Every structure is written in C-alpha cells, then in structure tokens.
Amino acid sequence: MQNLPIGIFDSGIGGLTVAHALKEKLPNESIIYFGDTEHLPYGEKSAEALRNYSKKITQFLLEKNCKCIVIACNSASSVAFDVVKKTVKNIPVFNVIDPVIEKVSNSCNSCKVGVIGTKATISSNIYKNKLNAKCPRAVVTALATPLLAPMIEEKFIGGDISKKIIANYLSNKKLQEIDQLILACTHYPLIYKEIRDYFKGEVIIINSTNIVAEHIASGLKNKTLLNNQFKPKYKFYVSNYTKAFEKSARFFFQEKIKLREANIWN
C-alpha cells in the first residue's frame, strides 16, 4: 500500500496547487491527478451534480489503485465528502476544508473571519457552520467571488484588471474589519500576494494548500502509508483535453506537465 499513488481530483486544474504542495511536502509520493474539465466550473453546479461527478471520479482513481483520495476542490469538498468516503470504504479520504477549519479554530475564539470562494462553497455555509461549531464566539462572514477563478485561469494576475476585480470583492461590507480571511478555493493561492497587499498586512490570509499538505502527510504517516522509496511517478488526467488546459496546468502546478485525456463520462 505504501508505494501506491495518492489520488487527487478537482473540477479542473485549480487543484494542481494542492498537488504541487503535496509534491513539495512528500517528494517520495506518486500522484495521479484528475481534473474534470468536461464539467467545470463546479462552483456553478448543483450539490447533486457534484456528488455524482465526485463518485464517478473516485471510482476512476480507485481503478488506478490509489491508496487515498484527496478532494482538491472546495465546492466538491463541501457537499460530496461523505459520498466519496462511502465509495472508497477502506482507504483514507481527505478534503480541503477540515484541515483549514482545524487550523483557524485554534486562533479565532472571538475574532471576525471572512471566507471567499465559489457560489457552491459559499452557499453551502460549510465554513461558517464548522467554524462556529468549534468557535461559537467567532463572527464568520462569507462572500461568493465567482470572477476570481476564471480571472486566474486566464492569467489576469498582477495587473490593473486583477487588482480592480480583487478590490471590488474585498471592499464588500461583509469583509470589513475582518481579522482573518480564508481563501476557500484552490485557485486563490495564486493571487495570495495581491490579496495580502490589498489588506496591507493587517489581515491574516489563510492559504489552504500548505495546511492541507501538512494534514495529508500527518494522516498518511499515522496510517503507515507513507512511501519511503524515492521513485515517484506523476500522471495528470483531464476529462476534456485542450492545449489551453495543458498550458494553464503548467502555470498551476508550477512545473511542465503532460495532460492525458480520460473521458470517463462516455
């Protein structure tokens, strides 16, 4: 089991930020990544659709003999975690929400926490509900920021367009006087600096990718599933291949990679 790959999936290529963080944290581990580019963006889909997609993708990763499943998507994590756990039955399942909740709950007893993410993630109220369950005195406000993910995928980062869009969202009254801001989308670490600069260092920005990687590393260690051999292999699949996706994938993973098409929906 130790030498089997880690299975990771997302609605598209945003989850490659998590895959990259895992590669950095666990350099011995092989990774199989699946991006459901046929159905992106997940943030606009119903909860039922996300559960169906997540179950099918999980079955694909199980066929690839993955030793654990990582739901590298906030939208899918918010509504499909239980479905994925029931599908795999006997291997670990990790999401990108619970590790962040655990981290933030250690320092949010009476503070104001902002959350930004897709419409699906925000409408689920999962961050607010989970944080308030651990920190009843914390004030949690959430704002859907649907333009940020496509903006990042089109690489409008660091210029006037991105700064105006980011400022328009972050100036919303829901995010006024917050102490911490959770980036509840795996795309958003790529604009971490711009978000931090907007708040002039006065707000703690919670970047989930490293937190999630630490959590997975700890979870695999506890279950004696860490690979001790340095022979990692990386495979990247998408359900609908285009050259544009491959180019963007390199941007998200921060290394040159080769995408393979696996249209599991046929």
PyRosetta script that sets phi, psi and omega in degrees:
from pyrosetta import init, pose_from_sequence

init()
pose = pose_from_sequence("MQNLPIGIFDSGIGGLTVAHALKEKLPNESIIYFGDTEHLPYGEKSAEALRNYSKKITQFLLEKNCKCIVIACNSASSVAFDVVKKTVKNIPVFNVIDPVIEKVSNSCNSCKVGVIGTKATISSNIYKNKLNAKCPRAVVTALATPLLAPMIEEKFIGGDISKKIIANYLSNKKLQEIDQLILACTHYPLIYKEIRDYFKGEVIIINSTNIVAEHIASGLKNKTLLNNQFKPKYKFYVSNYTKAFEKSARFFFQEKIKLREANIWN")
pose.set_psi(1, -36.9)
pose.set_omega(1, -175.7)
pose.set_phi(2, -58.3)
pose.set_psi(2, -34.8)
pose.set_omega(2, -174.8)
pose.set_phi(3, -86.7)
pose.set_psi(3, -2.2)
pose.set_omega(3, 178.7)
pose.set_phi(4, -76.0)
pose.set_psi(4, 158.4)
pose.set_omega(4, -176.1)
pose.set_phi(5, -78.7)
pose.set_psi(5, 160.3)
pose.set_omega(5, 170.5)
pose.set_phi(6, -85.9)
pose.set_psi(6, 129.2)
pose.set_omega(6, 177.4)
pose.set_phi(7, -96.6)
pose.set_psi(7, 128.5)
pose.set_omega(7, -177.9)
pose.set_phi(8, -128.5)
pose.set_psi(8, 137.6)
pose.set_omega(8, 173.8)
pose.set_phi(9, -139.9)
pose.set_psi(9, 156.2)
pose.set_omega(9, -179.8)
pose.set_phi(10, -151.4)
pose.set_psi(10, 171.5)
pose.set_omega(10, 177.8)
pose.set_phi(11, -67.2)
pose.set_psi(11, -21.9)
pose.set_omega(11, -178.4)
pose.set_phi(12, -161.2)
pose.set_psi(12, -116.2)
pose.set_omega(12, -175.3)
pose.set_phi(13, -113.5)
pose.set_psi(13, -5.1)
pose.set_omega(13, 179.9)
pose.set_phi(14, -59.6)
pose.set_psi(14, -35.3)
pose.set_omega(14, -179.2)
pose.set_phi(15, -66.2)
pose.set_psi(15, -9.1)
pose.set_omega(15, 175.8)
pose.set_phi(16, -64.9)
pose.set_psi(16, -20.9)
pose.set_omega(16, 174.1)
pose.set_phi(17, -65.5)
pose.set_psi(17, -36.8)
pose.set_omega(17, 176.0)
pose.set_phi(18, -70.3)
pose.set_psi(18, -42.8)
pose.set_omega(18, 178.7)
pose.set_phi(19, -59.1)
pose.set_psi(19, -41.1)
pose.set_omega(19, 179.4)
pose.set_phi(20, -66.4)
pose.set_psi(20, -42.3)
pose.set_omega(20, 178.1)
pose.set_phi(21, -61.9)
pose.set_psi(21, -38.6)
pose.set_omega(21, 177.1)
pose.set_phi(22, -66.8)
pose.set_psi(22, -40.1)
pose.set_omega(22, 177.9)
pose.set_phi(23, -61.1)
pose.set_psi(23, -39.5)
pose.set_omega(23, 179.1)
pose.set_phi(24, -70.1)
pose.set_psi(24, -40.9)
pose.set_omega(24, -177.3)
pose.set_phi(25, -76.7)
pose.set_psi(25, -37.8)
pose.set_omega(25, -175.8)
pose.set_phi(26, -126.1)
pose.set_psi(26, 74.4)
pose.set_omega(26, -173.8)
pose.set_phi(27, -65.7)
pose.set_psi(27, -14.4)
pose.set_omega(27, 179.0)
pose.set_phi(28, -85.0)
pose.set_psi(28, -12.8)
pose.set_omega(28, -171.1)
pose.set_phi(29, -86.3)
pose.set_psi(29, 135.4)
pose.set_omega(29, 171.3)
pose.set_phi(30, -80.9)
pose.set_psi(30, 150.3)
pose.set_omega(30, -176.3)
pose.set_phi(31, -132.2)
pose.set_psi(31, 134.6)
pose.set_omega(31, 167.2)
pose.set_phi(32, -117.6)
pose.set_psi(32, 121.1)
pose.set_omega(32, -175.3)
pose.set_phi(33, -113.2)
pose.set_psi(33, 136.8)
pose.set_omega(33, 174.8)
pose.set_phi(34, -126.2)
pose.set_psi(34, 122.7)
pose.set_omega(34, 175.9)
pose.set_phi(35, -111.0)
pose.set_psi(35, 121.6)
pose.set_omega(35, -175.9)
pose.set_phi(36, -84.8)
pose.set_psi(36, 67.0)
pose.set_omega(36, -177.4)
pose.set_phi(37, -66.6)
pose.set_psi(37, -16.3)
pose.set_omega(37, 176.6)
pose.set_phi(38, -65.5)
pose.set_psi(38, -30.7)
pose.set_omega(38, -172.7)
pose.set_phi(39, -117.6)
pose.set_psi(39, 7.0)
pose.set_omega(39, -179.1)
pose.set_phi(40, -68.8)
pose.set_psi(40, 153.5)
pose.set_omega(40, -2.1)
pose.set_phi(41, -86.7)
pose.set_psi(41, 142.4)
pose.set_omega(41, 177.6)
pose.set_phi(42, -68.0)
pose.set_psi(42, -25.4)
pose.set_omega(42, -177.3)
pose.set_phi(43, -62.1)
pose.set_psi(43, -16.1)
pose.set_omega(43, -179.2)
pose.set_phi(44, -103.6)
pose.set_psi(44, 0.5)
pose.set_omega(44, -174.8)
pose.set_phi(45, -95.8)
pose.set_psi(45, 159.7)
pose.set_omega(45, 178.7)
pose.set_phi(46, -73.6)
pose.set_psi(46, 161.0)
pose.set_omega(46, 178.7)
pose.set_phi(47, -61.2)
pose.set_psi(47, -40.0)
pose.set_omega(47, -179.8)
pose.set_phi(48, -63.1)
pose.set_psi(48, -42.3)
pose.set_omega(48, 178.7)
pose.set_phi(49, -62.8)
pose.set_psi(49, -42.8)
pose.set_omega(49, -179.2)
pose.set_phi(50, -64.1)
pose.set_psi(50, -36.5)
pose.set_omega(50, 177.8)
pose.set_phi(51, -65.6)
pose.set_psi(51, -43.3)
pose.set_omega(51, 179.5)
pose.set_phi(52, -64.1)
pose.set_psi(52, -44.8)
pose.set_omega(52, 178.1)
pose.set_phi(53, -61.0)
pose.set_psi(53, -46.5)
pose.set_omega(53, -175.9)
pose.set_phi(54, -63.4)
pose.set_psi(54, -39.4)
pose.set_omega(54, 179.2)
pose.set_phi(55, -64.3)
pose.set_psi(55, -44.7)
pose.set_omega(55, -178.7)
pose.set_phi(56, -65.5)
pose.set_psi(56, -42.6)
pose.set_omega(56, -179.9)
pose.set_phi(57, -66.0)
pose.set_psi(57, -39.9)
pose.set_omega(57, 178.2)
pose.set_phi(58, -60.5)
pose.set_psi(58, -40.8)
pose.set_omega(58, 177.9)
pose.set_phi(59, -62.4)
pose.set_psi(59, -37.9)
pose.set_omega(59, 176.2)
pose.set_phi(60, -61.6)
pose.set_psi(60, -45.3)
pose.set_omega(60, -179.1)
pose.set_phi(61, -68.7)
pose.set_psi(61, -33.2)
pose.set_omega(61, 176.3)
pose.set_phi(62, -65.8)
pose.set_psi(62, -36.6)
pose.set_omega(62, 177.0)
pose.set_phi(63, -64.9)
pose.set_psi(63, -23.2)
pose.set_omega(63, 177.4)
pose.set_phi(64, -88.9)
pose.set_psi(64, 8.5)
pose.set_omega(64, 176.3)
pose.set_phi(65, 61.9)
pose.set_psi(65, 42.8)
pose.set_omega(65, 176.5)
pose.set_phi(66, -74.4)
pose.set_psi(66, 144.4)
pose.set_omega(66, -177.3)
pose.set_phi(67, -89.8)
pose.set_psi(67, -11.0)
pose.set_omega(67, 174.5)
pose.set_phi(68, -160.6)
pose.set_psi(68, 163.5)
pose.set_omega(68, 179.6)
pose.set_phi(69, -121.5)
pose.set_psi(69, 131.3)
pose.set_omega(69, 176.4)
pose.set_phi(70, -114.5)
pose.set_psi(70, 117.9)
pose.set_omega(70, 175.4)
pose.set_phi(71, -86.5)
pose.set_psi(71, 94.9)
pose.set_omega(71, -173.6)
pose.set_phi(72, -89.4)
pose.set_psi(72, 44.5)
pose.set_omega(72, -176.2)
pose.set_phi(73, -148.2)
pose.set_psi(73, 124.7)
pose.set_omega(73, -180.0)
pose.set_phi(74, -65.5)
pose.set_psi(74, -40.1)
pose.set_omega(74, -178.3)
pose.set_phi(75, -62.0)
pose.set_psi(75, -47.1)
pose.set_omega(75, 178.9)
pose.set_phi(76, -69.6)
pose.set_psi(76, -38.2)
pose.set_omega(76, 179.1)
pose.set_phi(77, -61.1)
pose.set_psi(77, -34.0)
pose.set_omega(77, -174.5)
pose.set_phi(78, -72.6)
pose.set_psi(78, -24.8)
pose.set_omega(78, -174.9)
pose.set_phi(79, -127.6)
pose.set_psi(79, -14.3)
pose.set_omega(79, -171.1)
pose.set_phi(80, -118.5)
pose.set_psi(80, 5.5)
pose.set_omega(80, -176.5)
pose.set_phi(81, -58.8)
pose.set_psi(81, -47.6)
pose.set_omega(81, -178.5)
pose.set_phi(82, -64.8)
pose.set_psi(82, -37.9)
pose.set_omega(82, 178.8)
pose.set_phi(83, -63.1)
pose.set_psi(83, -43.0)
pose.set_omega(83, 179.8)
pose.set_phi(84, -65.3)
pose.set_psi(84, -42.2)
pose.set_omega(84, 179.0)
pose.set_phi(85, -60.7)
pose.set_psi(85, -40.6)
pose.set_omega(85, 178.8)
pose.set_phi(86, -67.9)
pose.set_psi(86, -30.6)
pose.set_omega(86, -178.5)
pose.set_phi(87, -72.4)
pose.set_psi(87, -40.2)
pose.set_omega(87, -176.1)
pose.set_phi(88, -84.0)
pose.set_psi(88, -35.1)
pose.set_omega(88, 175.9)
pose.set_phi(89, 68.1)
pose.set_psi(89, -56.5)
pose.set_omega(89, -168.6)
pose.set_phi(90, -122.7)
pose.set_psi(90, 14.9)
pose.set_omega(90, 173.4)
pose.set_phi(91, -127.6)
pose.set_psi(91, 157.6)
pose.set_omega(91, -177.1)
pose.set_phi(92, -65.8)
pose.set_psi(92, 146.1)
pose.set_omega(92, 174.0)
pose.set_phi(93, -124.9)
pose.set_psi(93, 131.0)
pose.set_omega(93, 179.4)
pose.set_phi(94, -120.0)
pose.set_psi(94, 144.2)
pose.set_omega(94, 173.1)
pose.set_phi(95, -120.6)
pose.set_psi(95, 176.5)
pose.set_omega(95, -176.3)
pose.set_phi(96, -100.3)
pose.set_psi(96, 7.5)
pose.set_omega(96, -177.9)
pose.set_phi(97, -101.1)
pose.set_psi(97, -52.2)
pose.set_omega(97, -174.1)
pose.set_phi(98, -58.3)
pose.set_psi(98, -41.4)
pose.set_omega(98, 177.6)
pose.set_phi(99, -60.9)
pose.set_psi(99, -36.4)
pose.set_omega(99, 179.2)
pose.set_phi(100, -70.0)
pose.set_psi(100, -42.0)
pose.set_omega(100, 177.2)
pose.set_phi(101, -57.7)
pose.set_psi(101, -45.1)
pose.set_omega(101, -179.6)
pose.set_phi(102, -61.4)
pose.set_psi(102, -43.0)
pose.set_omega(102, -179.4)
pose.set_phi(103, -65.7)
pose.set_psi(103, -49.2)
pose.set_omega(103, -176.3)
pose.set_phi(104, -69.1)
pose.set_psi(104, -34.8)
pose.set_omega(104, -176.9)
pose.set_phi(105, -63.2)
pose.set_psi(105, -19.1)
pose.set_omega(105, 178.9)
pose.set_phi(106, -75.7)
pose.set_psi(106, -11.7)
pose.set_omega(106, -175.4)
pose.set_phi(107, -139.8)
pose.set_psi(107, 19.4)
pose.set_omega(107, -174.1)
pose.set_phi(108, -121.3)
pose.set_psi(108, 27.7)
pose.set_omega(108, -172.2)
pose.set_phi(109, -52.1)
pose.set_psi(109, -45.1)
pose.set_omega(109, -178.9)
pose.set_phi(110, -135.3)
pose.set_psi(110, 27.9)
pose.set_omega(110, -177.3)
pose.set_phi(111, -101.0)
pose.set_psi(111, 175.1)
pose.set_omega(111, 177.8)
pose.set_phi(112, -105.9)
pose.set_psi(112, 122.1)
pose.set_omega(112, -176.2)
pose.set_phi(113, -113.3)
pose.set_psi(113, 127.7)
pose.set_omega(113, 175.1)
pose.set_phi(114, -100.0)
pose.set_psi(114, 150.3)
pose.set_omega(114, 178.1)
pose.set_phi(115, -133.0)
pose.set_psi(115, 130.4)
pose.set_omega(115, 174.0)
pose.set_phi(116, -123.6)
pose.set_psi(116, 141.1)
pose.set_omega(116, -178.3)
pose.set_phi(117, -174.5)
pose.set_psi(117, -166.6)
pose.set_omega(117, 179.7)
pose.set_phi(118, -73.2)
pose.set_psi(118, 169.6)
pose.set_omega(118, 178.2)
pose.set_phi(119, -61.4)
pose.set_psi(119, -40.8)
pose.set_omega(119, -178.9)
pose.set_phi(120, -63.7)
pose.set_psi(120, -44.5)
pose.set_omega(120, -179.7)
pose.set_phi(121, -65.3)
pose.set_psi(121, -47.4)
pose.set_omega(121, -176.5)
pose.set_phi(122, -67.7)
pose.set_psi(122, -41.5)
pose.set_omega(122, -178.6)
pose.set_phi(123, -68.3)
pose.set_psi(123, -21.2)
pose.set_omega(123, 177.7)
pose.set_phi(124, -72.2)
pose.set_psi(124, -19.6)
pose.set_omega(124, -178.4)
pose.set_phi(125, 60.0)
pose.set_psi(125, 19.5)
pose.set_omega(125, -173.5)
pose.set_phi(126, -67.2)
pose.set_psi(126, -38.0)
pose.set_omega(126, 179.3)
pose.set_phi(127, -66.4)
pose.set_psi(127, -45.8)
pose.set_omega(127, 179.4)
pose.set_phi(128, -61.5)
pose.set_psi(128, -47.1)
pose.set_omega(128, -177.7)
pose.set_phi(129, -64.7)
pose.set_psi(129, -43.9)
pose.set_omega(129, -178.0)
pose.set_phi(130, -71.6)
pose.set_psi(130, -38.8)
pose.set_omega(130, 178.6)
pose.set_phi(131, -67.4)
pose.set_psi(131, -43.5)
pose.set_omega(131, -179.9)
pose.set_phi(132, -68.6)
pose.set_psi(132, -25.6)
pose.set_omega(132, 175.1)
pose.set_phi(133, -66.4)
pose.set_psi(133, -33.2)
pose.set_omega(133, 179.2)
pose.set_phi(134, -93.9)
pose.set_psi(134, -31.1)
pose.set_omega(134, -177.8)
pose.set_phi(135, -131.9)
pose.set_psi(135, 81.0)
pose.set_omega(135, -176.3)
pose.set_phi(136, -58.6)
pose.set_psi(136, -26.0)
pose.set_omega(136, -177.0)
pose.set_phi(137, -87.1)
pose.set_psi(137, -9.2)
pose.set_omega(137, 179.5)
pose.set_phi(138, -73.3)
pose.set_psi(138, 140.1)
pose.set_omega(138, 174.6)
pose.set_phi(139, -98.0)
pose.set_psi(139, 116.7)
pose.set_omega(139, -176.2)
pose.set_phi(140, -113.7)
pose.set_psi(140, 123.1)
pose.set_omega(140, 177.8)
pose.set_phi(141, -123.3)
pose.set_psi(141, 136.4)
pose.set_omega(141, -175.5)
pose.set_phi(142, -123.4)
pose.set_psi(142, 143.7)
pose.set_omega(142, -178.4)
pose.set_phi(143, -135.5)
pose.set_psi(143, 126.0)
pose.set_omega(143, 174.5)
pose.set_phi(144, -73.8)
pose.set_psi(144, 131.5)
pose.set_omega(144, -178.1)
pose.set_phi(145, -128.9)
pose.set_psi(145, 66.1)
pose.set_omega(145, -169.8)
pose.set_phi(146, -67.0)
pose.set_psi(146, -19.1)
pose.set_omega(146, -179.2)
pose.set_phi(147, -80.2)
pose.set_psi(147, -15.8)
pose.set_omega(147, -173.9)
pose.set_phi(148, -68.0)
pose.set_psi(148, -43.0)
pose.set_omega(148, -177.8)
pose.set_phi(149, -63.0)
pose.set_psi(149, -50.7)
pose.set_omega(149, 177.5)
pose.set_phi(150, -63.9)
pose.set_psi(150, -32.0)
pose.set_omega(150, 177.0)
pose.set_phi(151, -61.5)
pose.set_psi(151, -43.3)
pose.set_omega(151, -179.7)
pose.set_phi(152, -68.6)
pose.set_psi(152, -42.3)
pose.set_omega(152, -179.7)
pose.set_phi(153, -62.6)
pose.set_psi(153, -30.1)
pose.set_omega(153, 177.4)
pose.set_phi(154, -87.7)
pose.set_psi(154, 4.7)
pose.set_omega(154, 176.3)
pose.set_phi(155, 63.4)
pose.set_psi(155, 29.4)
pose.set_omega(155, 172.0)
pose.set_phi(156, -83.5)
pose.set_psi(156, 75.7)
pose.set_omega(156, -175.9)
pose.set_phi(157, -128.3)
pose.set_psi(157, 133.7)
pose.set_omega(157, 175.0)
pose.set_phi(158, 86.1)
pose.set_psi(158, 1.9)
pose.set_omega(158, -180.0)
pose.set_phi(159, -114.4)
pose.set_psi(159, -172.7)
pose.set_omega(159, -177.1)
pose.set_phi(160, -63.6)
pose.set_psi(160, -37.6)
pose.set_omega(160, -178.1)
pose.set_phi(161, -62.7)
pose.set_psi(161, -49.7)
pose.set_omega(161, -178.3)
pose.set_phi(162, -65.6)
pose.set_psi(162, -39.4)
pose.set_omega(162, -179.4)
pose.set_phi(163, -63.1)
pose.set_psi(163, -39.0)
pose.set_omega(163, -179.9)
pose.set_phi(164, -69.3)
pose.set_psi(164, -42.3)
pose.set_omega(164, 179.1)
pose.set_phi(165, -65.1)
pose.set_psi(165, -45.4)
pose.set_omega(165, 179.4)
pose.set_phi(166, -61.6)
pose.set_psi(166, -45.9)
pose.set_omega(166, -179.5)
pose.set_phi(167, -63.7)
pose.set_psi(167, -37.2)
pose.set_omega(167, 179.2)
pose.set_phi(168, -61.6)
pose.set_psi(168, -42.4)
pose.set_omega(168, 178.4)
pose.set_phi(169, -71.7)
pose.set_psi(169, -49.4)
pose.set_omega(169, -171.9)
pose.set_phi(170, -71.6)
pose.set_psi(170, -16.6)
pose.set_omega(170, 177.5)
pose.set_phi(171, -84.1)
pose.set_psi(171, -2.6)
pose.set_omega(171, 178.7)
pose.set_phi(172, -57.6)
pose.set_psi(172, 143.3)
pose.set_omega(172, -176.2)
pose.set_phi(173, -61.3)
pose.set_psi(173, -23.7)
pose.set_omega(173, 178.5)
pose.set_phi(174, -65.2)
pose.set_psi(174, -23.5)
pose.set_omega(174, -176.9)
pose.set_phi(175, -105.0)
pose.set_psi(175, 12.4)
pose.set_omega(175, 179.3)
pose.set_phi(176, -74.2)
pose.set_psi(176, 136.2)
pose.set_omega(176, 174.8)
pose.set_phi(177, 61.5)
pose.set_psi(177, 30.0)
pose.set_omega(177, 175.7)
pose.set_phi(178, -78.7)
pose.set_psi(178, 153.8)
pose.set_omega(178, 177.5)
pose.set_phi(179, -97.7)
pose.set_psi(179, -33.0)
pose.set_omega(179, 179.5)
pose.set_phi(180, -135.9)
pose.set_psi(180, 151.1)
pose.set_omega(180, 176.8)
pose.set_phi(181, -130.5)
pose.set_psi(181, 121.0)
pose.set_omega(181, 177.8)
pose.set_phi(182, -90.1)
pose.set_psi(182, 125.1)
pose.set_omega(182, 175.8)
pose.set_phi(183, -87.1)
pose.set_psi(183, 92.3)
pose.set_omega(183, -171.3)
pose.set_phi(184, -91.3)
pose.set_psi(184, 45.8)
pose.set_omega(184, 175.4)
pose.set_phi(185, -156.4)
pose.set_psi(185, 135.3)
pose.set_omega(185, -176.0)
pose.set_phi(186, -71.0)
pose.set_psi(186, -9.8)
pose.set_omega(186, 172.0)
pose.set_phi(187, -73.6)
pose.set_psi(187, -34.8)
pose.set_omega(187, -165.2)
pose.set_phi(188, -65.8)
pose.set_psi(188, -24.7)
pose.set_omega(188, 175.1)
pose.set_phi(189, -56.0)
pose.set_psi(189, -23.2)
pose.set_omega(189, -179.7)
pose.set_phi(190, -74.4)
pose.set_psi(190, -13.5)
pose.set_omega(190, 173.8)
pose.set_phi(191, -118.0)
pose.set_psi(191, 23.7)
pose.set_omega(191, 179.2)
pose.set_phi(192, -54.0)
pose.set_psi(192, -47.7)
pose.set_omega(192, -176.5)
pose.set_phi(193, -61.9)
pose.set_psi(193, -42.5)
pose.set_omega(193, -179.0)
pose.set_phi(194, -66.3)
pose.set_psi(194, -37.9)
pose.set_omega(194, 177.8)
pose.set_phi(195, -68.2)
pose.set_psi(195, -42.8)
pose.set_omega(195, 177.9)
pose.set_phi(196, -61.8)
pose.set_psi(196, -43.0)
pose.set_omega(196, -179.4)
pose.set_phi(197, -65.1)
pose.set_psi(197, -35.5)
pose.set_omega(197, 179.2)
pose.set_phi(198, -59.1)
pose.set_psi(198, -41.8)
pose.set_omega(198, -178.5)
pose.set_phi(199, -86.2)
pose.set_psi(199, 0.9)
pose.set_omega(199, 176.4)
pose.set_phi(200, 54.9)
pose.set_psi(200, 35.1)
pose.set_omega(200, 176.6)
pose.set_phi(201, 75.8)
pose.set_psi(201, 5.3)
pose.set_omega(201, -176.4)
pose.set_phi(202, -89.2)
pose.set_psi(202, -8.2)
pose.set_omega(202, 179.5)
pose.set_phi(203, -123.3)
pose.set_psi(203, 135.0)
pose.set_omega(203, 176.4)
pose.set_phi(204, -76.7)
pose.set_psi(204, 121.5)
pose.set_omega(204, -178.8)
pose.set_phi(205, -98.1)
pose.set_psi(205, 120.5)
pose.set_omega(205, -177.2)
pose.set_phi(206, -91.7)
pose.set_psi(206, 105.6)
pose.set_omega(206, 178.7)
pose.set_phi(207, -92.8)
pose.set_psi(207, 111.9)
pose.set_omega(207, -169.3)
pose.set_phi(208, -72.9)
pose.set_psi(208, -25.4)
pose.set_omega(208, -168.8)
pose.set_phi(209, -59.6)
pose.set_psi(209, -48.4)
pose.set_omega(209, -179.4)
pose.set_phi(210, -69.1)
pose.set_psi(210, -35.6)
pose.set_omega(210, 177.7)
pose.set_phi(211, -62.8)
pose.set_psi(211, -44.3)
pose.set_omega(211, 179.6)
pose.set_phi(212, -65.5)
pose.set_psi(212, -42.2)
pose.set_omega(212, 179.4)
pose.set_phi(213, -61.6)
pose.set_psi(213, -42.6)
pose.set_omega(213, 177.6)
pose.set_phi(214, -61.6)
pose.set_psi(214, -42.8)
pose.set_omega(214, -178.7)
pose.set_phi(215, -64.1)
pose.set_psi(215, -43.1)
pose.set_omega(215, 179.9)
pose.set_phi(216, -66.4)
pose.set_psi(216, -42.4)
pose.set_omega(216, 178.3)
pose.set_phi(217, -58.8)
pose.set_psi(217, -43.7)
pose.set_omega(217, 178.6)
pose.set_phi(218, -65.3)
pose.set_psi(218, -42.0)
pose.set_omega(218, -179.2)
pose.set_phi(219, -64.1)
pose.set_psi(219, -42.5)
pose.set_omega(219, 179.2)
pose.set_phi(220, -68.7)
pose.set_psi(220, -36.7)
pose.set_omega(220, 177.5)
pose.set_phi(221, -63.4)
pose.set_psi(221, -44.3)
pose.set_omega(221, -179.3)
pose.set_phi(222, -62.7)
pose.set_psi(222, -28.9)
pose.set_omega(222, -179.8)
pose.set_phi(223, -99.0)
pose.set_psi(223, 12.9)
pose.set_omega(223, -178.9)
pose.set_phi(224, 50.0)
pose.set_psi(224, 46.0)
pose.set_omega(224, -179.6)
pose.set_phi(225, -111.3)
pose.set_psi(225, 6.8)
pose.set_omega(225, 179.9)
pose.set_phi(226, -72.5)
pose.set_psi(226, 140.7)
pose.set_omega(226, 178.1)
pose.set_phi(227, -85.2)
pose.set_psi(227, 121.4)
pose.set_omega(227, -179.2)
pose.set_phi(228, -96.1)
pose.set_psi(228, 0.0)
pose.set_omega(228, 179.2)
pose.set_phi(229, -102.0)
pose.set_psi(229, 134.3)
pose.set_omega(229, -177.1)
pose.set_phi(230, -90.6)
pose.set_psi(230, 70.2)
pose.set_omega(230, 175.8)
pose.set_phi(231, -137.2)
pose.set_psi(231, 55.5)
pose.set_omega(231, -175.2)
pose.set_phi(232, -72.7)
pose.set_psi(232, 147.6)
pose.set_omega(232, 173.8)
pose.set_phi(233, -126.7)
pose.set_psi(233, 143.5)
pose.set_omega(233, -177.4)
pose.set_phi(234, -125.0)
pose.set_psi(234, 125.8)
pose.set_omega(234, 177.5)
pose.set_phi(235, -127.4)
pose.set_psi(235, 134.5)
pose.set_omega(235, -175.6)
pose.set_phi(236, -124.7)
pose.set_psi(236, 120.1)
pose.set_omega(236, -179.0)
pose.set_phi(237, -116.4)
pose.set_psi(237, 147.1)
pose.set_omega(237, 170.0)
pose.set_phi(238, -132.6)
pose.set_psi(238, 153.5)
pose.set_omega(238, -178.5)
pose.set_phi(239, -81.6)
pose.set_psi(239, -14.5)
pose.set_omega(239, 178.1)
pose.set_phi(240, -148.8)
pose.set_psi(240, 104.9)
pose.set_omega(240, -173.9)
pose.set_phi(241, -84.9)
pose.set_psi(241, 135.8)
pose.set_omega(241, 166.1)
pose.set_phi(242, -141.1)
pose.set_psi(242, 157.3)
pose.set_omega(242, 177.6)
pose.set_phi(243, -62.8)
pose.set_psi(243, -32.1)
pose.set_omega(243, 179.6)
pose.set_phi(244, -64.3)
pose.set_psi(244, -40.6)
pose.set_omega(244, 177.7)
pose.set_phi(245, -63.0)
pose.set_psi(245, -41.8)
pose.set_omega(245, -178.6)
pose.set_phi(246, -64.6)
pose.set_psi(246, -40.2)
pose.set_omega(246, 178.2)
pose.set_phi(247, -64.4)
pose.set_psi(247, -43.3)
pose.set_omega(247, 178.9)
pose.set_phi(248, -68.5)
pose.set_psi(248, -33.9)
pose.set_omega(248, 180.0)
pose.set_phi(249, -60.8)
pose.set_psi(249, -39.3)
pose.set_omega(249, 177.6)
pose.set_phi(250, -62.9)
pose.set_psi(250, -36.4)
pose.set_omega(250, 178.9)
pose.set_phi(251, -65.7)
pose.set_psi(251, -42.3)
pose.set_omega(251, -178.7)
pose.set_phi(252, -73.9)
pose.set_psi(252, -39.8)
pose.set_omega(252, -177.4)
pose.set_phi(253, -83.1)
pose.set_psi(253, -15.0)
pose.set_omega(253, 178.0)
pose.set_phi(254, 67.7)
pose.set_psi(254, 18.9)
pose.set_omega(254, 175.1)
pose.set_phi(255, -149.3)
pose.set_psi(255, 160.8)
pose.set_omega(255, 177.6)
pose.set_phi(256, -71.8)
pose.set_psi(256, 127.8)
pose.set_omega(256, 179.2)
pose.set_phi(257, -136.8)
pose.set_psi(257, 162.6)
pose.set_omega(257, 179.3)
pose.set_phi(258, -114.9)
pose.set_psi(258, 121.7)
pose.set_omega(258, 178.2)
pose.set_phi(259, -88.4)
pose.set_psi(259, 142.1)
pose.set_omega(259, 173.5)
pose.set_phi(260, -116.9)
pose.set_psi(260, 143.3)
pose.set_omega(260, 177.7)
pose.set_phi(261, -89.3)
pose.set_psi(261, 131.6)
pose.set_omega(261, 174.2)
pose.set_phi(262, -136.6)
pose.set_psi(262, 89.3)
pose.set_omega(262, -177.3)
pose.set_phi(263, -81.8)
pose.set_psi(263, 87.4)
pose.set_omega(263, -175.9)
pose.set_phi(264, -75.7)
pose.set_psi(264, -2.9)
pose.set_omega(264, -175.9)
pose.set_phi(265, -91.1)
pose.set_psi(265, -7.9)
pose.set_omega(265, 178.7)
pose.set_phi(266, -78.7)
pose.dump_pdb("model.pdb")
